[in-house]
């Protein structure tokens, strides 16, 4: 089975070798059929501490690194200004 990939924005990078990424998902409401945007935050491993707040990054799932880190930053799609 392939590994899951998600794309989101870095919200915090205050921890050492860890960044918090906020991912937006869009779902249709079952009754009213309106598109609803939901957000979820993931803690991802950033080995070189190269992410800054506002960067758009792609994360890939991995084996558990700590008690709440199960994602690794694979690439920085867009740097923040």
C-alpha positions in Angstrom: 0.0 0.0 0.0 1.4 3.4 -0.9 2.2 6.0 1.8 -0.2 8.8 2.3 0.8 12.3 1.2 -0.7 15.6 2.4 0.1 19.3 1.6 -0.2 22.1 4.1 1.1 25.2 5.7 3.7 25.4 8.5 2.0 26.9 11.6 4.8 26.5 14.1 8.5 25.5 14.1 9.4 26.3 17.7 10.2 22.7 18.6 13.6 21.1 17.7 13.4 19.0 14.5 9.6 19.2 14.6 7.1 21.4 12.7 3.4 21.7 13.0 1.6 21.6 9.7 -2.0 22.6 9.2 -3.8 20.7 6.4 -7.1 21.8 4.9 -9.6 19.2 3.6 -12.7 19.8 1.7 -15.9 17.7 2.1 -19.4 18.0 0.9 -22.2 18.3 3.5 -24.4 15.1 3.3 -27.7 17.0 3.4 -27.0 20.5 2.1 -24.3 19.7 -0.4 -22.2 22.7 0.5 -18.4 22.3 0.4 -17.0 22.6 4.0 -13.4 23.3 4.7 -12.0 21.5 7.8 -8.5 21.9 9.2 -6.3 19.4 11.0 -2.8 19.9 12.5 0.0 17.3 12.1 3.4 17.2 13.8 6.0 16.3 11.2 9.7 15.5 11.5 12.0 18.3 10.1 15.5 16.8 10.3 17.5 20.0 9.2 15.2 22.6 10.9 14.8 24.3 7.5 11.0 25.0 7.6 9.8 28.5 8.5 6.3 29.6 9.5 4.2 30.1 6.4 6.0 27.7 4.1 3.9 25.3 2.1 5.2 21.8 2.6 4.4 18.2 1.5 4.4 15.6 4.3 4.5 11.8 4.0 3.5 9.3 6.6 6.2 7.2 8.3 6.7 4.9 11.2 6.2 6.5 14.6 9.1 8.8 15.4 7.8 9.9 18.8 4.5 9.7 20.7 2.7 12.1 18.4 5.0 12.3 15.3 4.0 10.0 12.4 4.8 12.3 9.5 8.0 13.4 7.8 8.4 16.6 5.7 9.4 15.4 2.2 9.8 18.7 0.4 9.1 22.4 0.7 6.8 23.4 -2.1 6.8 27.1 -1.6 8.9 29.3 0.8 7.2 32.1 2.8 8.0 35.7 2.0 
